[in-house]
Amino acid sequence: MLDDGDDPYVWLEDLDGADAAGWVRDRNAESIAGLTGGERFAALRTDIRQVLDAEDRIPYPGWRGDHLYYGFWRDATHPRGLWRRTTLDQYRRPEPEWDVLLDLDALAVEEGENWVWQQATVLRPGYQRCLISLSRGGADAVVVREFDLVRRAFVEDGFTLPEAKTGVCWIDVDHIYVATDFGPGSLTSSGYPRVPNGGGEARRCPRPTSFTRGARTMSPSTPGTTRRPASSATSWVAASISTAPRTTC
């Protein structure tokens, strides 16, 4: 069995190291040159783009519980995408009418950012607010911003979390659970949060008291809240320990 002293590539485990980043860039350059150098690459790229941008693709929205179906759609006109919703009656039609909630292409131009859609966490019940996670260029780290589904706009004084590998969920309209970078000791060895916290009193998100802490070698700790009709909400935290099955704290 090898230890760190016998491993000639252990220096690649330095996630933020300049040498490791340079090695990755060099390997990427080699791969790109090998994959794109042939004559067939341009034809394959064109064929794949036609499939991805086809207008007759079947949209696969998800039901949010407010009798509306939400989905994210990309095409040639909207390469960054549209977050939109529709009714079940409209979805059954050959050409549904979609209610566009957020045009990510327009937002990227307006804010001068390379935004890539990640996810939206909707407040239940009511379905009037959500927490939208956007990344710069498709990175793992995201910026989280509160969005008003009625006004179709970001909430000016709402929850806003800076760029980090963050997980969030609602407690109620004035409180959220947050798993993010809270400073030294709050991240796993791979840079993901291990200290989910509950807070956000009065539309803010200060550093609150943690209610669980994962090991530094664990995968991300993810907070969540489950609500059932005629019963109180149950809060939970899920974490993966290495490649073992998901456990719940």
trRosetta pair geometry for C-beta under 8 A, 3 or more apart (Angstrom, degrees):
i j d omega theta_ij theta_ji phi_ij phi_ji
2 6 4.3 -132 -149 85 89 121
2 7 5.3 104 150 -63 131 86
3 6 5.6 89 50 13 60 100
3 7 7.4 -120 106 -13 30 97
4 7 5.7 -58 -143 29 35 113
4 10 5.0 87 -156 -120 80 159
7 10 4.2 97 93 -47 114 99
9 12 5.0 -12 172 6 86 120
10 13 5.8 -35 -176 9 56 116
11 14 6.0 -27 -176 4 57 113
11 17 7.0 -112 173 105 82 166
11 19 6.1 -26 150 97 124 133
11 20 6.5 -158 136 -67 76 94
12 20 4.9 128 -138 -123 49 104
12 23 6.5 -82 -107 73 99 152
13 20 7.6 -131 35 -101 18 148
14 17 3.2 46 115 -21 123 130
14 19 7.3 52 66 57 131 95
14 20 5.1 -178 71 -17 84 138
15 20 7.1 -91 -118 96 13 153
15 190 7.1 128 -72 -147 148 48
15 191 6.0 -135 118 -35 167 127
16 21 7.8 -1 -167 -43 29 118
17 20 4.3 81 71 12 103 106
17 21 6.6 -172 91 -8 52 86
18 21 5.7 -57 -145 40 31 111
18 22 6.2 32 156 -21 65 107
19 22 5.8 -55 -148 36 29 112
19 23 6.5 33 153 -22 63 104
20 23 5.7 -52 -150 32 32 113
20 24 6.6 32 152 -18 64 105
21 24 5.8 -54 -151 36 33 112
21 25 6.4 35 152 -20 65 105
22 25 5.6 -51 -147 35 34 112
22 26 6.4 34 155 -19 65 104
23 26 5.9 -56 -152 35 30 111
23 27 6.5 26 153 -15 65 106
24 27 5.8 -56 -147 39 32 108
24 28 6.2 34 154 -21 66 107
25 28 5.6 -54 -146 36 30 113
25 29 6.4 33 154 -22 64 105
26 29 5.7 -52 -149 33 31 112
26 30 6.6 33 152 -19 63 104
27 30 5.6 -52 -152 34 34 114
27 31 6.4 33 152 -18 66 106
28 31 5.7 -56 -148 37 33 110
28 32 6.2 31 156 -19 68 106
29 32 5.9 -52 -142 37 30 110
29 33 6.3 30 158 -18 63 108
30 33 6.0 -59 -150 37 27 110
30 34 6.4 22 155 -16 63 111
31 34 5.8 -61 -149 39 29 109
31 35 6.0 17 160 -12 68 113
32 35 6.0 -62 -140 42 27 103
32 36 5.8 -6 173 8 67 119
33 36 6.7 -70 -128 50 19 90
33 37 5.6 34 171 -48 60 116
34 37 6.3 -43 -132 10 18 117
35 41 6.8 111 144 -109 64 125
36 41 4.8 118 -140 -164 50 165
37 41 7.3 106 41 -18 23 143
38 41 5.4 126 68 -24 76 96
39 42 7.2 -52 -178 24 46 102
39 43 7.7 30 140 -3 69 111
40 43 5.6 -64 -159 44 52 111
40 44 5.8 50 148 -23 82 108
41 44 5.8 -61 -147 39 29 109
41 45 6.2 30 157 -21 67 108
42 45 5.7 -54 -147 35 29 113
42 46 6.5 29 155 -18 63 106
43 46 5.8 -55 -151 36 31 111
43 47 6.4 29 154 -17 65 108
44 47 5.8 -56 -146 38 31 110
44 48 6.2 28 158 -17 67 108
45 48 6.0 -56 -144 39 27 108
45 49 6.2 29 156 -20 63 109
46 49 5.8 -56 -147 36 28 112
46 50 6.6 32 155 -22 63 104
47 50 5.8 -53 -153 30 31 113
47 51 6.9 28 151 -16 63 104
48 51 5.7 -56 -155 35 36 111
48 52 6.2 30 152 -16 70 109
49 52 5.7 -56 -141 41 33 108
49 53 5.9 9 166 1 69 116
49 76 7.9 74 170 -90 99 98
50 53 6.4 -68 -136 51 22 95
50 54 6.5 52 156 -63 60 88
51 54 5.8 -26 -153 -18 29 117
52 74 7.4 -23 164 101 98 109
53 74 7.9 -76 -100 126 66 79
53 75 5.0 97 -147 -160 73 66
53 76 4.2 56 -155 -44 139 89
54 57 5.0 119 83 -41 94 90
55 75 6.9 51 -89 -137 66 143
59 71 5.2 106 174 124 109 165
59 73 6.1 -33 -116 -91 115 114
59 91 7.8 -115 79 -139 113 95
59 96 7.8 -92 42 37 138 133
60 71 6.4 147 82 -124 41 128
61 69 3.8 92 112 156 136 100
61 70 5.5 156 -164 74 102 24
61 71 3.3 -93 -95 -43 77 110
61 85 7.1 117 -151 -127 141 57
61 86 7.0 -161 -31 38 169 92
61 91 6.8 -109 34 -112 131 136
62 69 6.8 160 73 -157 20 72
62 70 5.8 -31 62 64 76 82
62 71 6.8 134 7 -79 65 71
63 68 7.7 148 -141 84 61 35
63 69 5.6 -40 -86 -101 61 74
63 70 7.9 136 -109 17 13 77
64 68 6.1 -12 38 73 109 83
64 69 7.6 168 -1 -113 82 25
64 70 5.3 49 -38 -3 118 121
64 85 7.8 -40 1 -122 129 132
64 122 5.5 24 -160 41 125 164
64 127 6.0 112 128 -126 124 129
65 124 6.1 21 79 -117 152 127
65 125 7.6 -112 130 -121 128 74
65 127 6.7 -175 80 -66 91 130
66 127 3.8 -92 -55 41 142 169
67 87 7.1 3 143 -133 87 83
67 88 7.3 -79 -176 -11 73 106
68 85 4.7 36 160 169 118 126
68 86 6.9 157 -161 76 83 20
68 87 6.3 -58 -113 -91 68 53
68 127 7.8 155 35 156 116 151
69 85 6.1 158 80 -156 43 74
69 86 5.6 -26 61 63 95 72
69 87 7.3 108 13 -150 92 8
69 88 6.5 108 -24 -77 119 60
69 91 5.5 20 44 -60 151 146
70 83 7.2 4 -172 -178 100 86
70 84 7.3 168 -149 93 59 36
70 85 4.5 -30 -94 -95 66 98
70 101 7.9 -10 -134 0 103 142
70 120 7.6 -97 158 66 149 134
71 83 7.9 -176 96 -149 33 52
71 84 6.3 -23 66 67 74 79
71 85 7.3 139 16 -95 65 48
72 81 5.4 20 177 175 95 135
72 82 7.1 169 -154 82 54 44
72 83 5.3 -24 -102 -99 81 68
72 84 7.7 135 -103 21 32 71
72 117 5.7 171 -151 133 147 160
73 78 7.1 55 107 83 83 133
73 81 6.2 152 78 -153 38 82
73 82 5.0 -18 61 57 93 93
73 84 6.2 -21 12 24 117 119
73 98 7.8 -37 7 -148 149 168
74 78 6.1 -135 -138 103 49 83
74 79 6.1 38 -165 -154 105 30
74 80 7.2 -156 -116 89 103 13
74 81 4.3 -51 -77 -88 85 87
74 82 7.8 167 -78 15 42 68
75 78 5.6 49 47 44 76 81
75 79 7.7 -91 82 -75 29 45
76 79 7.1 4 -148 -66 24 84
78 81 5.8 99 140 -104 104 15
78 82 5.2 3 157 -30 162 95
78 103 7.0 -104 -130 -151 123 86
78 104 7.5 100 -178 51 100 85
78 105 5.3 -131 -141 -14 71 133
79 105 6.8 95 47 -88 67 118
80 104 4.0 -132 128 106 112 108
80 105 4.4 158 37 -70 115 68
80 108 5.7 -174 -79 -12 171 140
80 115 6.5 63 -164 84 136 85
80 116 7.1 -125 -147 -105 88 49
80 117 7.2 126 166 -21 76 96
81 104 4.9 24 66 31 75 132
81 105 7.4 149 34 -32 33 85
81 117 5.3 -63 68 -9 143 138
82 98 7.6 84 126 131 135 142
82 100 5.3 -60 -168 -131 119 105
82 102 7.2 164 -157 85 52 53
82 103 5.7 -16 -109 -108 83 62
82 104 7.0 -144 -80 8 32 85
83 100 7.5 103 75 -161 49 63
83 101 4.9 -57 104 65 94 105
83 102 4.4 19 43 49 112 97
83 104 7.2 86 -14 -39 90 100
83 117 6.9 159 -60 -125 106 138
83 120 6.7 95 -151 -31 148 142
83 132 7.9 -120 -16 -122 171 125
84 98 4.2 26 164 172 139 118
84 99 6.1 154 -163 76 81 46
84 100 4.8 -40 -99 -102 102 52
84 101 6.1 177 -100 7 37 81
85 98 7.1 134 62 -160 24 75
85 99 5.2 -28 65 62 78 101
85 101 6.4 47 -2 -32 99 117
86 90 4.4 -113 176 87 114 128
86 91 5.3 139 100 -60 121 84
86 96 4.9 42 -166 162 166 130
86 97 6.5 146 -126 83 113 54
86 98 5.2 -69 -61 -108 111 59
86 99 6.4 158 -82 10 55 83
87 90 4.7 94 55 9 81 101
87 91 6.9 -143 94 -9 42 88
88 91 5.6 -54 -144 34 32 114
88 92 6.6 34 157 -23 64 104
89 92 6.1 -58 -157 29 29 111
89 93 7.4 33 147 -28 59 102
90 93 5.8 -52 -163 18 41 116
90 96 4.2 92 151 -150 89 94
90 97 5.2 -90 -146 42 134 76
90 98 7.8 166 139 -70 138 46
91 96 5.2 12 -96 -94 36 148
92 96 7.9 101 35 -83 33 106
93 96 5.3 136 60 -80 97 61
100 103 6.1 28 166 -59 130 88
100 152 7.9 73 106 -151 62 138
101 147 7.7 76 161 156 114 135
101 149 6.5 -28 -136 -133 128 73
101 152 5.4 -145 -148 -128 57 94
102 107 6.7 1 -177 -34 95 138
102 132 7.1 82 -39 -118 170 158
102 147 7.1 -48 -63 -145 131 149
102 152 7.3 -170 -63 -168 62 83
103 106 4.0 42 103 18 117 115
103 107 6.4 159 89 -17 62 86
104 107 5.4 -53 -143 39 37 114
104 108 6.2 42 157 -25 67 103
104 115 5.6 -137 -169 102 99 118
104 116 7.9 65 175 -125 144 21
104 117 5.7 -91 -80 -54 157 101
104 134 7.8 169 -132 -120 111 121
105 108 5.9 -53 -150 32 29 112
105 109 6.7 25 154 -14 62 105
106 109 5.9 -56 -151 38 33 109
106 110 6.1 33 153 -20 67 110
107 110 5.6 -56 -143 38 31 112
107 111 6.0 0 167 6 68 113
107 113 7.7 -35 133 57 83 106
107 115 6.0 -26 102 35 109 157
108 111 6.6 -70 -136 51 22 89
108 112 7.7 81 170 -94 54 3
108 113 5.6 -112 -137 75 65 66
108 114 6.5 49 -148 -115 119 23
108 115 4.7 -140 -85 27 94 99
109 112 7.6 21 -172 -70 25 44
111 115 7.4 59 65 -35 126 123
113 134 8.0 72 125 136 137 133
113 136 6.4 -91 -173 -110 98 92
114 136 5.5 75 69 -163 90 70
114 137 4.8 31 112 -63 130 73
115 134 4.7 -23 -153 -176 103 128
115 135 7.5 122 -154 67 53 37
115 136 7.0 -44 -93 -99 42 50
116 134 6.8 141 64 -166 42 72
116 135 4.9 -32 63 68 99 87
116 136 7.3 112 14 -150 93 5
116 137 6.3 -36 -13 106 124 5
116 138 4.4 17 36 -70 175 62
116 139 8.0 138 43 17 128 56
117 134 6.6 -42 -106 -112 37 76
118 133 4.1 -64 76 106 124 101
118 134 6.2 -171 8 -98 99 23
118 135 5.4 90 -52 -16 120 100
118 142 5.2 -61 8 -107 164 136
119 132 7.7 -174 97 -148 42 49
119 133 5.0 16 52 44 76 115
120 130 4.8 21 179 159 103 138
120 131 7.0 157 -158 77 55 45
120 132 5.0 -16 -105 -101 86 71
120 133 7.4 -158 -76 17 38 74
120 147 7.3 -52 -137 41 114 138
121 130 6.0 158 77 -165 42 81
121 131 4.5 -9 56 54 101 98
121 133 7.7 54 -9 -18 97 104
121 168 6.1 -160 33 94 155 90
121 169 5.8 -127 -174 -113 147 56
121 170 6.6 178 137 -20 110 90
122 127 5.6 12 170 -128 125 72
122 129 7.5 144 -155 91 58 45
122 130 4.4 -36 -99 -99 59 104
122 149 7.4 30 -130 -48 104 145
122 170 8.0 -53 116 -10 28 137
123 126 6.1 -20 111 69 99 110
123 127 7.0 -176 75 -91 66 26
123 128 6.9 -42 68 53 115 62
123 129 4.5 22 14 70 132 91
123 130 6.5 -142 -4 -82 76 46
123 170 4.6 136 -109 -102 78 167
123 172 7.8 70 -155 -165 116 30
123 173 6.3 71 -168 -92 156 65
124 127 6.5 21 -98 -62 66 74
124 170 7.3 151 26 67 62 140
124 227 5.6 -161 105 44 115 144
125 227 7.2 -142 -39 129 79 154
126 129 7.5 12 108 17 119 82
126 173 7.8 -11 58 -73 162 111
127 149 6.5 -58 151 67 69 159
128 148 7.0 -11 160 -156 79 68
128 149 5.4 -149 -157 50 34 102
128 150 5.3 -1 -151 -29 95 107
129 146 6.3 -13 -170 -170 109 99
129 147 7.0 147 -160 77 58 50
129 148 6.2 -30 -104 -107 72 51
129 149 6.5 -140 -74 1 19 94
129 155 7.2 7 -132 -42 109 138
129 158 7.7 -176 -151 -136 122 136
129 170 7.9 123 95 -99 107 138
129 173 6.5 107 27 -130 149 84
130 146 7.5 155 83 -154 37 55
130 147 5.0 -21 65 61 86 101
130 149 6.1 73 -6 -50 104 109
131 144 5.5 5 178 -173 105 106
131 145 7.3 156 -155 75 61 27
131 146 5.9 -35 -99 -97 66 59
131 147 7.3 161 -100 14 16 86
131 159 6.4 -34 -108 84 106 131
131 168 5.2 -88 128 101 160 136
131 169 8.0 -148 36 -109 141 23
131 170 7.2 180 -11 -58 118 87
131 176 7.0 90 -64 -125 148 148
132 144 7.1 158 79 -151 42 54
132 145 5.5 -24 61 64 93 80
132 146 7.8 142 15 -118 80 9
132 147 4.9 50 -16 -20 117 131
132 154 7.9 -93 34 -101 127 93
133 142 4.2 15 -173 166 98 150
133 143 7.3 154 -152 73 53 39
133 144 5.3 -21 -95 -96 74 78
133 166 7.2 -165 -122 79 118 101
133 168 7.5 169 -67 28 112 111
134 142 6.2 136 67 -158 28 89
134 143 5.4 -24 66 59 86 90
134 145 7.3 -8 12 14 109 108
135 138 5.8 77 99 -124 125 10
135 139 4.8 -160 180 55 118 68
135 140 7.2 142 -124 61 144 4
135 141 6.4 126 -132 83 98 50
135 142 4.8 -66 -74 -98 80 71
135 143 7.5 156 -93 11 34 72
136 139 5.7 4 65 15 70 118
136 141 7.6 -13 30 85 92 96
136 143 7.6 62 -34 -11 90 110
136 163 6.9 -15 -2 -119 116 138
139 142 7.8 -173 87 -63 84 52
140 165 5.3 1 131 -105 104 103
140 191 8.0 100 93 102 140 120
141 163 5.0 59 148 172 118 88
141 164 5.5 -69 -146 -154 100 9
141 165 5.2 -71 -95 -59 65 61
141 166 7.6 61 -153 -3 61 83
142 163 6.9 -161 101 -136 16 63
142 164 7.4 -41 53 65 55 43
142 165 7.5 79 13 -119 78 32
142 166 5.7 -110 62 44 95 98
143 160 7.8 -7 178 -168 92 80
143 161 6.8 174 -160 84 49 68
143 162 6.7 -40 -119 -161 84 27
143 163 5.1 -37 -68 -78 83 71
144 159 6.9 -34 124 129 104 102
144 160 7.0 165 91 -152 67 35
144 161 4.0 20 49 41 107 110
144 166 5.7 -101 -25 102 125 144
144 168 5.5 97 -144 -8 159 147
145 154 5.3 -22 151 -137 124 122
145 155 7.9 176 166 40 81 76
145 158 7.1 85 -179 90 65 115
145 159 7.4 164 -152 95 29 68
145 160 5.3 13 -111 -112 72 79
145 161 7.8 -137 -61 29 46 66
146 154 6.8 106 82 -162 56 72
146 155 4.3 -33 103 35 109 121
146 158 3.0 -117 63 150 134 135
146 159 4.3 102 -44 43 116 79
146 160 7.0 -87 5 -58 86 63
147 153 7.3 -175 -153 102 72 23
147 154 5.5 -52 -102 -102 67 55
147 155 6.8 -151 -96 -13 13 84
147 158 7.8 -169 -36 94 24 167
148 151 4.1 22 106 39 129 102
148 152 7.1 -61 92 -7 79 16
148 153 5.6 -4 50 62 106 68
148 154 7.3 120 8 -158 82 7
148 155 5.3 112 -40 -69 97 86
148 158 7.8 -159 -46 -57 87 148
149 152 7.1 27 -159 -77 30 54
154 158 6.9 -138 172 39 73 130
155 158 2.8 78 86 -34 120 130
155 159 7.6 46 67 23 126 59
157 203 5.5 36 131 149 95 144
158 203 6.3 -93 -121 -161 35 100
159 168 7.9 143 143 -162 144 152
159 176 6.0 45 -114 0 160 145
159 200 6.1 -11 -100 -142 116 128
159 203 7.0 -132 -54 -167 64 57
159 204 7.9 129 -102 -153 65 12
159 205 5.5 77 -140 -44 89 122
160 205 7.5 -157 55 18 44 127
161 164 7.0 -82 151 35 105 106
161 166 5.5 137 127 -147 143 168
161 168 7.0 -173 -5 -62 152 136
161 178 6.7 170 -99 -135 143 128
161 180 6.2 -144 -174 -82 133 163
161 205 6.3 -54 -80 91 87 163
164 180 4.7 83 97 -165 139 99
164 181 4.3 -137 -146 11 138 107
164 193 7.8 71 142 -56 116 107
165 180 7.3 162 78 -135 48 60
165 181 7.1 83 40 -39 74 98
165 187 7.8 88 55 -129 118 112
165 191 5.9 104 5 131 146 88
165 192 5.0 -92 123 -114 141 62
165 193 6.4 -165 99 -19 89 82
165 220 7.1 -126 145 -100 115 127
166 178 6.9 -32 -160 -163 104 87
166 179 6.6 150 -158 84 52 60
166 180 4.0 2 -110 -97 92 102
166 181 7.7 -80 -74 2 84 74
166 193 6.9 60 -115 -26 42 135
167 178 7.6 145 82 -161 55 41
167 179 4.2 2 55 55 98 112
167 180 7.4 -165 30 -60 53 68
167 193 6.4 -135 21 46 96 132
167 196 7.3 -49 80 -102 110 104
167 220 6.4 123 -25 162 134 128
167 221 7.5 -153 47 97 140 54
167 222 4.8 -109 177 -125 164 71
167 223 6.2 150 117 27 109 76
168 176 5.6 3 -168 167 104 128
168 177 6.6 157 -155 84 52 61
168 178 5.5 -7 -105 -106 85 65
168 179 7.4 -153 -68 27 44 69
168 180 8.0 11 -63 -45 88 109
168 223 7.4 -12 -145 62 23 110
169 176 6.7 166 84 -162 33 83
169 177 5.1 0 57 52 84 106
169 223 5.2 -142 26 107 112 90
169 224 5.1 122 -44 -117 170 40
169 225 5.3 173 137 5 125 91
170 173 7.8 11 -159 -77 119 31
170 175 7.7 98 -170 89 59 61
170 176 5.7 -54 -111 -109 41 81
170 177 7.9 -8 58 16 5 80
170 225 6.3 -91 80 38 63 139
171 175 3.9 -41 64 103 125 105
171 176 6.0 -161 5 -97 87 22
171 177 6.2 110 -50 -31 97 81
171 198 6.3 76 -60 -153 143 106
171 200 7.6 162 28 49 115 121
171 225 6.3 160 -103 -70 46 153
171 233 7.6 153 -156 101 57 154
171 235 7.2 -5 -111 -88 90 127
172 175 5.3 41 44 39 79 95
174 200 6.6 172 153 118 51 93
174 201 6.4 29 150 -141 107 38
174 202 6.5 24 -165 -61 117 22
174 203 6.4 -63 -135 -53 79 55
175 198 6.8 27 174 178 112 87
175 199 6.6 -128 -146 149 86 15
175 200 4.8 145 -133 67 41 102
175 201 6.6 12 -89 -75 89 50
176 198 7.7 -159 106 -145 32 57
176 199 7.4 -21 62 72 61 49
176 200 4.6 58 26 -14 79 159
176 205 6.8 -28 53 -106 113 110
177 196 5.8 16 174 177 107 109
177 197 6.9 169 -156 87 63 36
177 198 5.0 -31 -101 -97 76 73
177 223 3.6 -123 131 134 137 154
177 224 7.7 -95 63 -32 146 15
177 225 7.1 156 2 -39 128 103
177 235 6.9 143 -57 -151 144 120
178 196 6.9 167 88 -153 35 64
178 197 5.4 -19 63 62 85 87
178 198 7.8 159 18 -92 71 25
178 199 7.0 -46 15 43 113 91
178 200 7.5 127 -27 -48 116 110
178 205 6.4 88 -45 -165 152 121
178 208 8.0 120 37 27 108 108
178 223 7.3 -6 9 24 9 143
179 193 3.8 155 162 103 85 145
179 194 7.9 105 -161 -17 107 8
179 195 7.0 159 -136 78 74 40
179 196 4.1 -39 -78 -93 97 78
179 197 7.4 148 -83 13 47 65
179 220 6.8 110 132 -179 139 96
179 221 5.3 -159 -135 89 143 85
179 222 6.4 -115 24 -108 156 33
179 223 5.5 166 -30 -8 108 98
180 186 7.7 9 98 141 46 131
180 193 5.3 -34 -57 -80 10 138
181 186 6.0 128 -151 90 40 122
181 187 5.8 -1 -110 -61 81 116
181 193 6.7 -119 -56 -85 46 89
182 186 4.0 160 49 -100 86 166
182 193 7.8 74 -6 -132 89 104
182 195 5.9 -78 27 80 131 129
182 197 6.9 84 -69 -16 148 139
182 207 5.7 113 -149 -129 113 114
183 186 5.7 82 56 -2 51 125
185 195 7.7 52 122 -35 78 140
186 193 6.4 -25 151 -138 89 75
186 194 6.5 178 175 51 41 79
186 195 4.5 -80 -142 26 81 127
187 191 5.5 -11 176 -145 134 32
187 192 6.4 137 -157 66 84 23
187 193 6.2 -58 -107 -97 64 36
187 194 6.2 118 -154 5 15 96
187 216 7.8 51 105 -137 50 81
188 191 6.9 -42 69 26 74 20
188 192 4.9 -3 32 58 114 79
188 193 7.5 19 -8 78 88 10
188 194 4.9 120 -57 -52 78 116
188 214 6.9 -28 -77 100 105 117
188 215 7.7 56 -119 104 94 54
188 216 5.4 144 -140 -169 54 46
188 217 6.7 126 -161 -98 101 6
188 218 5.6 -118 -109 66 130 62
188 219 7.1 -44 -43 -127 177 13
188 220 7.0 -120 2 -82 135 46
189 216 5.2 76 -38 152 86 93
189 217 5.8 7 8 -98 123 54
190 219 7.6 -12 44 -118 139 54
192 219 6.7 2 70 -177 152 49
192 220 3.8 -92 162 -82 135 88
192 221 7.9 152 132 14 100 60
193 196 6.8 95 135 -68 124 61
193 220 5.9 49 52 -146 71 87
193 221 5.9 -91 110 50 83 89
194 213 6.2 50 137 -168 91 64
194 214 4.0 -118 -156 60 91 94
194 215 7.1 -114 -153 68 139 21
194 216 6.5 -89 -31 -98 169 42
194 218 6.2 116 -118 60 110 111
194 220 7.7 -128 -75 -139 56 41
194 221 5.3 98 -138 -5 38 120
194 239 7.9 58 -133 -123 71 139
195 210 4.8 -57 -174 -118 97 141
195 212 7.8 -177 -140 90 47 52
195 213 5.2 -1 -103 -113 80 81
195 214 7.6 -133 -59 23 45 75
195 221 7.1 106 -20 53 14 145
196 210 6.9 116 78 -147 43 86
196 211 6.9 -44 94 51 90 86
196 212 6.1 13 49 57 99 93
196 221 5.1 -125 -27 123 102 116
196 222 7.5 61 -75 164 134 6
196 223 4.2 144 -158 -54 143 111
196 237 5.3 -168 34 -115 149 125
197 207 6.9 -27 155 -164 172 58
197 208 4.7 150 166 65 113 91
197 209 6.8 158 -146 83 97 25
197 210 4.9 -68 -91 -94 84 62
197 211 7.2 133 -124 3 40 78
198 208 5.6 -91 81 103 46 149
198 209 7.4 -22 53 68 82 70
198 211 6.0 26 -3 -14 112 125
198 223 7.8 166 -75 -147 81 155
198 235 7.6 6 -88 -162 135 160
199 205 6.3 111 100 -150 103 56
199 206 5.9 -102 157 64 144 70
199 207 7.3 116 17 161 168 12
199 208 2.8 -176 -59 -38 126 135
199 209 7.7 129 -65 23 108 56
200 203 7.4 -18 171 -147 84 8
200 204 6.3 -175 -153 85 49 42
200 205 4.6 -7 -100 -96 82 69
200 206 7.8 -180 -80 23 31 61
200 208 7.6 -59 -14 -35 55 133
201 204 6.5 -12 74 53 57 90
201 206 7.5 -24 37 22 90 108
210 213 6.0 56 141 -64 142 92
211 237 7.5 174 92 -31 99 135
212 221 6.9 -168 101 -165 109 144
212 237 4.9 -154 52 42 149 161
212 249 4.7 106 -142 124 155 150
213 221 7.9 -100 -147 -50 25 166
214 218 4.2 -92 163 55 121 150
214 221 4.4 -171 -17 -60 131 119
214 239 4.8 173 -103 -131 137 162
214 249 8.0 -131 -77 -38 84 147
215 218 4.7 113 60 -24 80 102
215 241 7.4 54 38 -123 122 95
217 242 7.1 1 140 -65 103 85
218 221 6.9 51 110 -55 132 85
218 239 5.2 11 168 169 136 124
218 240 6.9 149 -175 81 84 49
218 241 5.4 -49 -119 -106 91 60
218 242 7.7 -78 -119 -31 49 52
219 239 6.4 161 71 -173 76 72
219 240 3.8 -1 45 68 134 99
219 241 7.3 -125 14 -68 88 17
219 242 7.5 -168 -26 -48 96 11
220 239 7.0 -142 104 -126 37 77
220 240 7.6 33 47 29 58 93
221 237 5.6 2 -177 -179 100 114
221 238 7.5 158 -156 80 53 38
221 239 4.6 -24 -102 -84 68 113
221 249 7.9 -12 -144 13 111 136
222 237 6.8 153 75 -159 43 62
222 238 5.0 -22 62 62 99 87
222 239 7.0 165 15 -77 72 56
223 235 7.2 -14 -169 -171 96 97
223 236 7.5 154 -156 87 53 44
223 237 5.3 -30 -99 -101 61 80
224 235 7.3 161 89 -154 46 55
224 236 5.3 -20 66 66 92 88
224 237 7.4 158 20 -92 75 33
224 238 6.7 14 6 -1 123 104
225 233 5.2 6 -178 177 107 123
225 234 7.0 156 -157 79 58 43
225 235 5.1 -25 -101 -100 79 69
225 236 7.6 160 -90 20 32 72
226 233 6.7 156 77 -160 43 69
226 234 4.8 -15 59 60 97 97
226 236 6.9 20 -5 5 105 118
227 231 7.8 166 -168 80 55 81
227 233 4.7 -32 -89 -103 82 88
227 234 7.9 -180 -75 21 37 68
228 231 4.5 6 78 51 101 120
228 234 8.0 23 -3 1 101 106
236 248 5.6 -22 -173 -162 121 110
236 249 7.2 144 -169 65 69 59
237 248 7.1 139 76 -159 49 60
237 249 4.5 -21 71 54 103 108
238 246 5.5 9 -175 179 111 115
238 247 7.2 160 -151 82 64 39
238 248 5.4 -31 -98 -100 75 71
238 249 7.6 -169 -83 12 26 78
239 246 7.3 157 80 -154 25 73
239 247 6.1 -25 67 64 74 87
239 249 6.8 28 10 -19 109 113
240 243 7.7 7 167 -119 113 20
240 244 7.0 166 -171 66 71 66
240 245 7.9 -117 -130 144 81 19
240 246 5.3 -50 -86 -100 79 69
240 247 7.6 139 -104 16 31 75
241 244 4.7 -12 76 48 91 120
241 247 6.2 18 -9 7 109 124
244 247 7.5 13 111 -30 112 106
